């Protein structure tokens, strides 16, 4: 059983992220939604079209950028885009216009006549995404789009994804193993494990479900530590580092009340830091394992 009764709704013009361990069913989900794999049962609509009855309409409305680049390295960047324009039946004049527009938009115009084999990893990913956009899809499936990119390349890809949603009103269905990527980009997130959705919500909603938020207070001497430990409610004490962990959700009002209480009792705090649960904590809580980054395809 690859997928077991999942039920997803993705709002138009948003970024939806599907997270999960290797083998959880992410790639299977994308393959089904892209009409590459037929489901055994269930009802699906993509861009308003029924997947069973109107697969051609679904294909016309979507674009797919896979985990591994689909760029033909023997062709130049411009030739790769021209090939996609021909496959999309754009016509000669419209195809040339679209190719020129995308080369400029993705900062590839100067390299348009160079073989794509000479491109950097970031340039190939930009070209790959540009090829996906040739047919002006309404829904784009991005399967781990920043795998193998350096930090600068990842940030550049994030900016392009945001622009697609903000300017082109495209809907993005994103699968990723980089939890910070989902946190930065996604309007909503679903976590898939063993073929079922085990958690769904906005990034903030998911993080709010996980206990463990706290404020760390560091003190200059043991006396201040002792006074604060007696004053505060249920702190976790660390005598080696002269610090206390006080349960907190990190809100401004609660933090202000905590500092006012310490100040009224003449207790000096040397340093303060706020720790809130992140998506790694959510992932571990709902799947029972830590998130791992892998370039291997799902088996």
C-alpha positions in Angstrom: 0.0 0.0 0.0 1.8 3.1 -1.2 -1.0 5.6 -0.4 -3.9 4.9 1.9 -6.9 7.3 1.8 -5.1 10.6 1.6 -7.4 13.7 1.2 -5.8 17.0 0.1 -7.2 20.3 -0.9 -4.9 23.0 -2.3 -6.1 26.5 -2.7 -5.4 28.2 -6.0 -2.5 30.7 -6.1 -0.7 29.2 -3.0 2.3 27.0 -2.2 1.4 23.6 -0.7 4.2 21.5 0.6 4.1 17.8 1.1 6.7 16.5 3.5 7.6 13.0 4.6 10.4 10.4 5.1 11.8 8.5 2.2 9.2 5.9 1.1 6.3 7.8 2.6 4.5 8.2 -0.8 5.5 11.7 -1.8 6.7 10.9 -5.3 3.8 8.4 -5.8 1.4 11.2 -5.0 3.0 13.5 -7.5 3.1 10.8 -10.2 -0.6 10.2 -9.8 -1.5 13.9 -9.8 0.6 14.3 -13.0 -1.3 11.4 -14.7 1.9 9.3 -14.9 0.5 6.7 -12.6 -3.1 5.5 -12.3 -4.6 5.3 -8.7 -6.4 2.1 -7.8 -9.3 4.0 -6.4 -10.4 7.5 -5.4 -11.5 10.8 -7.0 -9.0 13.5 -8.0 -9.4 16.9 -9.6 -6.4 19.0 -10.8 -7.0 22.6 -12.0 -10.7 21.8 -12.1 -10.4 18.7 -14.3 -11.2 15.2 -13.4 -8.0 13.1 -13.5 -9.8 9.9 -14.9 -12.1 11.6 -17.5 -9.9 14.5 -18.6 -6.3 13.5 -18.3 -5.4 15.6 -21.4 -6.9 18.7 -19.8 -4.9 18.0 -16.7 -1.7 17.7 -18.6 -2.4 20.9 -20.5 -2.8 22.8 -17.1 0.2 21.5 -15.3 4.0 21.7 -15.4 6.4 19.4 -13.6 10.0 20.0 -12.4 11.4 16.7 -11.1 14.0 16.0 -8.5 16.6 15.5 -11.2 17.0 18.0 -14.1 15.3 17.1 -17.4 17.6 19.4 -19.3 19.1 17.9 -22.5 22.8 18.7 -22.0 23.6 18.3 -25.8 21.4 21.3 -26.6 21.9 24.9 -25.7 19.7 26.6 -23.2 17.7 28.3 -26.0 17.3 25.0 -27.9 16.0 23.3 -24.8 13.3 26.0 -24.5 12.6 26.0 -28.2 12.0 22.2 -28.0 9.5 22.7 -25.3 7.8 25.4 -27.3 7.4 23.0 -30.2 6.1 20.3 -28.0 3.5 22.8 -26.6 2.5 23.7 -30.2 3.0 27.4 -29.7 3.8 28.2 -33.3 7.0 29.7 -34.6 6.5 33.4 -33.7 4.8 32.7 -30.3 7.5 30.1 -29.5 10.4 32.5 -30.2 8.7 35.2 -28.1 8.1 32.9 -25.2 11.7 31.5 -25.3 13.2 35.0 -25.3 10.9 36.1 -22.5 11.9 33.1 -20.3 15.6 33.4 -21.0 15.5 37.0 -19.9 13.3 36.3 -16.8 15.6 33.5 -15.6 18.8 35.4 -16.3 19.9 33.0 -19.0 20.0 35.3 -22.0 23.8 35.6 -22.1 24.2 31.8 -21.9 21.3 31.0 -24.3 23.7 29.8 -27.1 26.0 27.8 -24.8 25.5 24.0 -24.4 23.6 23.4 -21.2 26.3 20.9 -20.2 28.5 23.9 -19.4 25.9 25.4 -17.1 26.3 25.4 -13.3 23.9 23.4 -11.2 21.9 26.5 -10.4 21.7 27.5 -14.0 20.4 24.1 -15.0 17.7 24.2 -12.3 16.7 27.7 -13.6 16.6 26.4 -17.1 14.6 23.3 -16.0 12.0 25.6 -14.3 11.9 27.8 -17.3 11.2 24.8 -19.5 8.3 23.9 -17.2 6.8 27.4 -17.7 6.8 27.4 -21.5 3.2 26.3 -21.7 2.1 28.7 -19.0 0.8 26.1 -16.6 -1.7 26.9 -13.8 -0.3 24.3 -11.5 3.4 23.4 -11.1 4.6 20.3 -9.3 8.1 20.8 -7.9 9.6 17.6 -6.7 12.6 18.5 -4.4 13.5 21.4 -6.7 16.7 22.6 -4.8 18.3 19.2 -4.3 22.1 19.6 -4.9 22.1 23.4 -5.0 24.4 25.5 -2.9 22.8 28.0 -0.4 22.9 30.9 -3.0 21.3 28.7 -5.6 18.6 27.6 -3.1 17.8 31.2 -2.2 17.6 32.2 -5.9 15.2 29.3 -6.5 13.0 30.4 -3.6 12.8 33.9 -5.0 11.6 32.5 -8.3 9.0 30.3 -6.7 7.6 33.2 -4.7 7.5 35.3 -7.9 5.5 32.6 -9.7 2.9 32.7 -7.0 2.8 36.5 -6.5 3.1 37.6 -10.1 1.8 34.7 -12.2 -0.8 33.5 -9.7 0.5 29.9 -10.2 -0.3 27.2 -7.7 2.8 25.3 -6.5 2.7 21.7 -5.2 6.1 21.3 -3.5 7.7 18.2 -2.2 10.9 18.7 -0.2 13.1 17.2 2.5 14.4 20.6 3.4 12.1 21.6 6.3 13.4 25.2 6.3 12.4 25.4 2.6 8.8 24.4 3.4 8.8 26.8 6.4 9.8 29.7 4.2 7.7 29.0 1.1 4.6 27.0 2.0 1.2 28.5 2.9 0.1 25.0 4.0 2.0 21.8 4.8 0.9 18.2 4.9 3.1 15.5 6.5 2.9 12.1 4.8 4.0 8.9 6.6 3.4 5.3 5.5 1.0 6.6 2.9 -1.3 8.6 5.2 -1.5 12.3 6.1 -0.5 12.5 9.7 -0.5 16.3 10.1 -1.7 19.3 8.1 -1.9 23.0 8.6 0.0 26.2 8.2 3.6 26.2 9.4 2.7 28.2 12.4 -0.3 25.9 13.2 1.9 22.8 13.0 4.6 24.3 15.2 2.0 25.5 17.8 0.9 21.9 18.3 4.3 20.9 19.6 5.2 21.6 23.3 8.7 22.6 24.3 8.9 26.3 23.7 11.0 28.0 26.4 13.0 31.1 27.3 16.6 30.5 28.3 18.0 32.8 31.0 21.7 33.0 31.6 23.1 34.4 34.8 26.5 35.7 35.8 26.7 34.0 39.2 25.1 31.1 41.2 23.4 33.5 43.6 21.3 35.1 40.8 20.6 31.6 39.5 19.3 30.4 42.9 17.1 33.5 43.3 15.5 33.1 39.8 15.0 29.4 40.3 13.0 30.0 43.5 11.0 32.8 41.9 10.0 31.2 38.6 7.5 28.5 38.0 8.9 25.0 37.1 12.2 26.1 35.4 14.7 23.5 34.1 18.0 24.3 35.9 21.5 23.8 34.6 24.2 24.6 37.2 27.1 24.0 34.8 26.0 26.8 32.4 24.3 28.9 35.1 21.1 28.9 33.1 17.4 28.3 33.5 14.8 27.2 30.9 11.4 28.6 31.6 8.4 27.2 29.7 7.1 29.8 27.2 5.5 30.1 23.8 7.7 33.1 23.1 4.9 35.7 23.1 5.7 39.4 23.7 3.3 39.7 26.7 4.6 36.7 28.5 8.2 37.7 27.9 7.6 41.2 29.2 5.9 39.8 32.3 8.8 37.4 32.9 11.4 40.2 32.7 9.3 42.6 34.8 9.0 39.9 37.5 12.8 39.4 37.6 13.4 43.1 37.7 11.0 43.7 40.6 13.0 41.2 42.6 16.3 42.7 41.6 17.6 39.7 39.7 20.0 40.5 36.9 19.9 38.4 33.7 23.1 38.3 31.7 21.6 36.9 28.5 18.3 35.8 27.2 17.3 33.6 24.2 13.9 32.4 23.0 13.5 28.8 21.7 10.3 27.8 19.9 9.5 24.4 18.2 10.4 24.3 14.5 9.3 22.0 11.7 12.0 19.5 12.6 10.3 19.1 16.0 6.9 18.7 14.2 8.4 16.1 11.8 9.8 14.1 14.6 6.7 14.3 16.7 4.3 13.1 13.9 6.6 10.5 12.2 8.7 9.3 15.1 11.9 10.0 13.3 14.1 13.0 12.5 14.0 14.6 9.1 16.8 13.5 6.8 18.1 15.1 3.6 18.6 12.6 0.8 19.1 12.8 -3.0 18.0 9.2 -3.4 14.6 8.6 -5.1 11.9 6.9 -3.2 11.9 3.2 -3.7 
